């Protein structure tokens, strides 16, 4: 709609109105230039007299110094005013860049994300921390703005394919969230050849340049090679490919033996039955459980955690590298450990029939799994048996096995803990793990879906208990004054607006979701997850449900854990693979020794870094799964599979294959039997002529048509056998 200027005003008032209108227009577009015709057109003004007023307003603003004439008849906001104009109404956030060049800035300052047009991204890239100037809010329009400052770059290096010509080269990034190629001068190739996969970093990005300029820092090798692709994923997320020599040298000097002098300082649990339960292919066993019957008929359960803090001292080369990494990364075919393998797989790992140093939480429990007493401190253990989850699961289901009686007691107690947790409002988020059967070159031969069962829950329940009780030990002062600085694992309440939108979304799919109270919310979540199990909309609903919730993170500010319904919670149980757990061990011992509170601001910085590294590790792990799924289907182009419609968009129908959980898309442009349009309110696409409907949750048979390994994209086509409709 054209801008309206009030007619019933005097000449000065009318002139000022046009001046203000034009100034506001240029303030919203500080980096763009326009002549008077373009300005009039953008403002929706076509009347000759009003266009003349626009021209005069441009001249007046230039005379005032508010605008500058960059070329003859073309104007732009005076650069000296940009800072003043944008300082007011400015927010901070993280860039979520799309492959089209547009972006959204995710911010805690507003209830919604801020839309950024491609012309207003100011050379920002995906994940960057930025400052955004908000444009005046328009009715029924999303919040818009422009990026005015890049506070911190999210990444230092970029991975992709190098394309070399006679005079220059370009790096084509693997990531679809990087919408520009990086210009590489020929003298900065470092031996890279056309078509190879490389790592580069940006050296400069001139203000008026479309593309950044960079140089190659590492040549990875030929695309498609398993090691090259896995290293590409690590480099893509800024994870190192090897340990520094100083850290490796330190690790080699640590002896794999427990000195008797150290044993005397600790509680000795070596004669008490103890076991570990882990995935069958695990090498780093960082937690163990012990069990003994007490004279009064109660049980003593020990949660024993590898005492990494005994070996890794603050400020050492190992500690510095562990902090930088923040976490171990679990790719499809390998683990990138936080600690050198000498520590993670040997010295600290709670291997069976070996004396090991631990930091333990010991609980006296009755038959109802109620905690009657607790103790925290350093111990020495000797595990009687190393179990896989599968071994314990078959015993829970009735099979015989080593120390079955002890395991069944732990199973019974853990079940009581779990029942109590859900009764008090814990949300049962489901998790499925995609596992690949690989050959010796890392090529996927098969796909398996691993779900958690009682054996997994047995360990999880006792780890949750230890984490909760350790946090409560430090954080719950019971009126004794301010709590000491500690590292908590926190999870905030969901945003009410997001919950309301989620409820409306579910109503259209035929599901009820109550938001009247915390109890009704958690009950609704748990009922929902049971009802969608195995259905086509399961993946989409779970994804949206998780996005509706706030993200769990590390913080010194304890706000509790909403999803678990715990007032106090931390991460104490995995110091081999998570740096926050190592910080918790050190702080717990510090306070057990009666020492004063540490600096809160300093530890909050550590928490922020740990949360960021955790997020990056999860993204790298998902990228490796997506790559292997694409590689698995690459060998199956032309084959047919059953699937469920897992999503719909204006681009196409997303289908998740039933057997392998691979998700691909049937592009609408390839559906030639009709012209299909998106009915996004009802999560379906409709044929304009035939009225044929494809809806979320429908069963469908597809054929694998095309695989793009670089983009990790899978294109399907429908096998023309119709669809099976889900009844709502």
Secondary structure, DSSP 8 states (H G I E B T S, - for coil): ------SSS-HHHHHHHHHHHHHHHHHTTTT--B-HHHHHHHTT---HHHHHHHHHHHHHHHHHTSEEEEETTEEEE-HHHHHHHHHTTEEEEEEEE-TTS-EEEE-SSSSS-EEE-GGGSTT--TT-EEEEEE----TTS--EEEEEEEEE-S-S-EEEEEEE-SS-EEEEES-TT--S-EEE-GGG-TT--TTEEEEEEEEE--TT-SS-EEEEEEEEEETT-HHHHHHHHHHHTT--SS--HHHHHHHHHS-SS--HHHHTTSEE-TTS-EEEEE-TT-----EEEEEEE-TTS-EEEEEEEE-HHHHS-TTSHHHHHHHHH-B-EE-SS-EE-SS-HIIIIIISS--TTSEEEEEEEEEEE-TT--EEEEEEEEEEEE-SEEEEHHHHHHHHTT---TTHHHHHHHHHHHHHHHHHHHHTT------EEEEEEE-TTS-EEEEEEEE--HHHHHHHHHHHHHHHHHHHHHH--TTSSS-----EEEB----HHHHHHHHHHHHHTT-----SSHHHHHHHHHHHHHHTTTSTTHHHHHHHHHHHS---EEESS---BTTTTBSS----S-TTTBHHHHHHHHHHHHHHTT-----HHHHHHHHHHHHHHHHHHHHHHHHHHHHHHHHHHHTTTT-EEEEEEEEE-SSEEEEEETTT--EEEEEGGG-TTS-EEEEGGGTEEEETTT--EEETT-EEEEEEEEEETTTTEEEEEEEEEEEE----
